[in-house]
Amino acid sequence: MESNLELKGKLQGGLMQSLMRRFANDESLFQQQIEAVNGEGDCLLAPTLDGDMQIIEVGKQQYTLSDGAFVAAQTGVDIRANIQRNLGGAVFGDTGGFMVMQTQGQGQVVVSGFGSLFEIDVTPDKDVIIDNGHVVCWDSNLEYKLSVSTSKKKRHHEQYYQLCY
């Protein structure tokens, strides 16, 4: 971070939202805010896990974020903890439990995931099945259900949950 930038800790969204984010994603109560106080400057960001980061545009479309996916956001975007609408996803979905992080506002959000990231276009005429542990973020209006998949491999019986969009 360059010297003309200032780093601050802030209870983003107030105490209740900060507490909800803390319980939803095990985040700190305080979010770091980087502000250019003496002119423009550069700051390098890195994800917690090894992997790609991607910038997504928020505004007309809002997103739900998996645990640990949030890296940074512009000033016009709030990251809020909300109760998950899908009970199956909350209990078995590996996407954040009963509380999930959702974007609100307009601007850019940086998300990350373990390994490479790519976008999948989900349309009503095509079912998409994804291992729930590999989802980074999705459109907040997207309807999905949880299904159980089992496979028999010689002597092993594997069972895992997957999200069907």
C-alpha positions as CSV (number, residue, x, y, z in Angstrom):
1,M,0.0,0.0,0.0
2,E,1.4,3.4,-0.9
3,S,1.9,6.1,1.8
4,N,-0.8,8.4,0.5
5,L,-3.4,5.7,1.4
6,E,-4.9,5.4,4.8
7,L,-6.1,2.1,6.4
8,K,-9.0,2.3,8.8
9,G,-11.1,-0.3,10.7
10,K,-14.9,0.3,10.5
11,L,-18.1,-1.3,11.8
12,Q,-19.6,-1.5,8.3
13,G,-23.4,-1.4,8.4
14,G,-23.5,-0.9,12.2
15,L,-23.1,-3.2,15.1
16,M,-25.8,-5.7,14.3
17,Q,-24.7,-6.2,10.7
18,S,-21.1,-6.6,11.9
19,L,-22.2,-9.2,14.5
20,M,-24.2,-11.1,11.9
21,R,-21.2,-11.1,9.5
22,R,-19.0,-12.3,12.3
23,F,-21.3,-15.3,13.0
24,A,-22.1,-15.9,9.3
25,N,-18.5,-15.9,8.0
26,D,-16.3,-15.8,11.0
27,E,-15.1,-12.3,9.8
28,S,-13.8,-9.7,12.1
29,L,-16.3,-7.2,13.5
30,F,-14.3,-4.5,11.8
31,Q,-13.9,-4.3,8.0
32,Q,-10.7,-2.6,6.7
33,Q,-11.3,0.5,4.7
34,I,-8.6,1.9,2.4
35,E,-9.0,5.6,1.6
36,A,-6.9,7.8,-0.7
37,V,-6.3,10.8,1.6
38,N,-3.4,12.5,-0.3
39,G,-4.1,11.7,-3.9
40,E,-4.4,8.5,-5.9
41,G,-2.5,5.3,-4.9
42,D,-2.2,1.6,-5.4
43,C,-2.9,-1.2,-2.9
44,L,-2.3,-4.9,-3.6
45,L,-4.9,-7.3,-2.4
46,A,-4.5,-11.1,-1.9
47,P,-7.0,-13.8,-1.1
48,T,-6.9,-15.9,2.0
49,L,-6.6,-19.1,-0.1
50,D,-4.4,-19.8,-3.1
51,G,-6.5,-19.1,-6.1
52,D,-8.0,-16.6,-8.5
53,M,-9.7,-13.3,-7.7
54,Q,-12.5,-11.9,-9.9
55,I,-14.2,-8.5,-10.1
56,I,-17.9,-8.6,-10.4
57,E,-20.2,-5.7,-11.2
58,V,-23.0,-5.2,-8.6
59,G,-26.1,-3.0,-9.2
60,K,-28.8,-4.3,-11.4
61,Q,-27.7,-7.8,-10.3
62,Q,-27.0,-8.6,-6.6
63,Y,-25.0,-11.7,-5.5
64,T,-24.9,-14.2,-2.6
65,L,-21.3,-15.1,-1.6
66,S,-20.0,-18.4,-0.2
67,D,-18.0,-18.4,3.0
68,G,-14.6,-16.8,2.6
69,A,-15.3,-15.6,-1.0
70,F,-15.4,-11.8,-0.1
71,V,-12.1,-9.9,-0.6
72,A,-13.0,-6.3,-1.2
73,A,-15.7,-3.9,-2.4
74,Q,-16.0,-0.3,-3.6
75,T,-17.6,2.3,-1.3
76,G,-21.0,2.0,-2.9
77,V,-21.4,-1.7,-2.1
78,D,-22.4,-3.1,1.3
79,I,-21.9,-6.8,2.1
80,R,-24.7,-7.8,4.4
81,A,-25.5,-11.0,6.3
82,N,-28.9,-12.3,5.6
83,I,-30.9,-15.4,6.5
84,Q,-30.6,-18.0,3.7
85,R,-33.9,-18.6,1.9
86,N,-33.2,-22.3,1.1
87,L,-33.3,-24.5,4.2
88,G,-31.6,-27.4,2.5
89,G,-28.8,-25.2,1.4
90,A,-28.5,-23.7,4.9
91,V,-28.1,-27.1,6.6
92,F,-26.2,-29.1,4.0
93,G,-25.2,-26.7,1.3
94,D,-21.7,-25.7,2.5
95,T,-22.5,-22.2,1.3
96,G,-22.6,-20.3,4.6
97,G,-25.1,-22.0,6.9
98,F,-28.2,-20.2,7.9
99,M,-26.6,-16.8,7.4
100,V,-25.1,-15.9,4.0
101,M,-23.4,-12.8,2.7
102,Q,-25.2,-10.8,0.1
103,T,-24.2,-7.7,-1.9
104,Q,-26.3,-4.6,-1.8
105,G,-25.7,-1.3,-3.7
106,Q,-23.8,-0.5,-6.8
107,G,-20.1,-0.8,-7.7
108,Q,-17.5,-3.6,-7.9
109,V,-16.9,-6.5,-5.6
110,V,-13.8,-8.7,-5.6
111,V,-14.3,-12.4,-4.8
112,S,-11.9,-15.3,-4.6
113,G,-11.9,-19.0,-4.5
114,F,-9.5,-21.9,-4.2
115,G,-8.0,-22.6,-7.6
116,S,-9.2,-21.1,-10.9
117,L,-12.5,-19.3,-11.2
118,F,-14.9,-19.2,-14.2
119,E,-18.4,-18.1,-14.8
120,I,-21.3,-20.4,-15.7
121,D,-24.3,-19.0,-17.5
122,V,-27.4,-20.5,-16.0
123,T,-30.5,-20.4,-18.1
124,P,-34.1,-21.8,-17.5
125,D,-33.7,-24.3,-20.3
126,K,-30.6,-25.9,-18.9
127,D,-30.1,-27.6,-15.6
128,V,-26.7,-27.1,-14.0
129,I,-25.4,-29.3,-11.2
130,I,-22.5,-28.1,-9.1
131,D,-20.6,-29.6,-6.1
132,N,-21.6,-27.1,-3.5
133,G,-18.1,-26.8,-2.1
134,H,-17.0,-25.2,-5.4
135,V,-19.5,-22.3,-5.7
136,V,-18.0,-18.9,-5.0
137,C,-21.0,-16.6,-5.7
138,W,-24.3,-16.6,-7.5
139,D,-27.1,-14.3,-8.5
140,S,-29.2,-13.6,-5.3
141,N,-32.4,-14.3,-7.3
142,L,-31.3,-17.7,-8.6
143,E,-33.5,-20.5,-7.4
144,Y,-31.7,-23.7,-6.5
145,K,-32.3,-27.0,-4.7
146,L,-30.0,-29.4,-2.8
147,S,-29.7,-33.0,-4.0
148,V,-27.8,-35.9,-2.7
149,S,-25.6,-37.8,-5.1
150,T,-24.2,-41.3,-4.3
151,S,-21.6,-43.2,-6.2
152,K,-20.4,-46.8,-5.7
153,K,-16.7,-47.3,-6.3
154,K,-15.6,-50.9,-5.7
155,R,-15.6,-51.0,-1.9
156,H,-16.3,-47.4,-1.2
157,H,-19.6,-45.7,-0.9
158,E,-19.3,-41.9,-1.3
159,Q,-22.1,-39.6,-0.7
160,Y,-22.0,-35.8,-1.2
161,Y,-24.4,-32.9,-1.6
162,Q,-24.6,-30.8,-4.7
163,L,-26.5,-27.7,-5.7
164,C,-28.9,-27.9,-8.6
165,Y,-29.5,-24.5,-10.2
